[in-house]
């Protein structure tokens, strides 16, 4: 048992103690919610938001109006769906400081166009979606250092210059 534990399928899980330490260090800047809870919280200190889809269905409607209030401070947004859900559409506000965006297992057929305007984005995880191709506009993300497309089984082509 170390800091990272293998799940036997080629990926690793962080040890619970390390996870708890990281959450404690992040303090009030980190918030994890489940789709059944909604985004009913008022805390302007949140910089990192993790939304987990519940077993019964897709992640909640992302409550655009609540997210729009977070556009100036949010640096990380991770939304995990459930692989078995029906395809959905996702609309996101224009986050000014977003560095990390994970929209995984949502069954998306196309990438939200607004993502190409997130010029501060460094890490983008689109895993488990149903894209056939990525838009050329993704090449405008000049600060992007990591693009994860695991389990995008429908993906047929990448944009030129990526």
N, C-alpha and C positions, 0 to 999 in steps of 0.2 A: 504494500500500500504506500503510494507516494502522493505527490500533489495532484497528479492526473491519473485516472484509472481507465484502462482500456475496456471498451464494451465488447471486444472480440470481433467487431465488424469494421475495424480500421479507423474508428474515431475514439475520442477520449472524453471523459467527463471529469470536471474539476472536483476535487475532494470537497465534501460538505463543509469542513472546517475552513478551508480556503475561501469558499463561496461566502460563508457567513462573515468572515473577516472583511472581505471586499465590500459586502453590503454595509457593514458597520462603518468602514472607512468612508464610503460614499455618503452615508448619513441621509439627510433629507433631500439630497440631490437625485436620488435614485427611487423610482417607483415602479412596482410590478403589480399589474392588475389582471384579473381574469375577465373574459368577455361577459360573463354573467354579472359582474360587478358594475360595469359601466365606467365612465370616466368622471365620476362624481367626486372630485377632490379639489380642494383649493389650496394650492401651495406653489407660489411663484419661484420657489427654490429648485424645483425639479428640472434637471438637465438631461436625465437619462430615463426614458420611459420604455417599459417592456410590457407588451399586451399579449396575453396567452389565450388562444381559443380554447373553449371548454370542449369536453368530449362530445357533447350533444349537437354540435353544429359549428358554423363558421364564427369567426370573430365578429364582435358587434359592429354595427355601423360605427365608424370611427368618430362619430360625433364631431363633425367638421368644425362646428362653432367652438367647441372646447379646445380642439387642437389649434385653431387659429389664434387663440390667446397665448399659446406657447411658442409662437413662431420666432420670437426674438431670442429666447433662451435655450430652446431644446437643442441638444447636441447629438443625442442618440435616440433613435426610434426603432424598436424591433417589434414586429407583429408576426406572431406564429399562428398559423391556421391549423387545420387538420386535413391531412392528405385526402380524405374521402369526401370532402365537401364538393358541392357543385361550383362551377366557375362563378366568379363575381367580378365586379368592377371596383376600383379603388380610387378615391379622390383624396388628394393631399393638398394642404395649403403650402404656400411658399415659405419654407423654413430658411431663415437667413444664416444660421450658424450650424446647420446639420452636418456632422462629420461621418456618422454611422447610420445607415438605413438598412434594415433587414425586413423584407416582406416575403416571408417563406410559407410555402404550402397553402397559398390562398386560392389556387386554381385559376390565377389570372391568365387571360388569353393575350393581353398586351400590357406592356409596361406603361405606367402612368406617365404622360408626356411631361408633367411638371418636373420630374426627376432631372431632366437635362438642365434645369435652371438652378439646381443645388450645387453651385460652384465650389463650395467648401467641402463637398462630400469626398471622403477618403476610402470608405469601405462600403460596398454595396452587395448585399446578399439577396439574390432573386431565386434561390433554390426552391425546387418543388412546384414551379408554376408551369403553365402550358404555352409558353411563348413559342411561336414558329421562328421568329427572328426578332432581333433587338433593333430599335430604331437607330438611324445614323446619328441622331442627336446625342447619343450616349458618349460619343467621342468628344463632346464639348466639356466633359467633366475632367478638366485638366489636372485636378488634384487627386483624382481617383488612383489608388495604389492597389486595391484588391476588389476583384469582381468574382463572386461565387455563383455558379450556375449548376450546382449539383442537382441531380434528379429532374432536370428540365428535359424530359424525354422527347418533347415535341420540337425542340430547338433544332433548326436546320442550317441557319447561317448567322454569322456575326458581321457587324458592320466593317467596312474597309477602314483601315487606319486605327483599329482598336489594338 
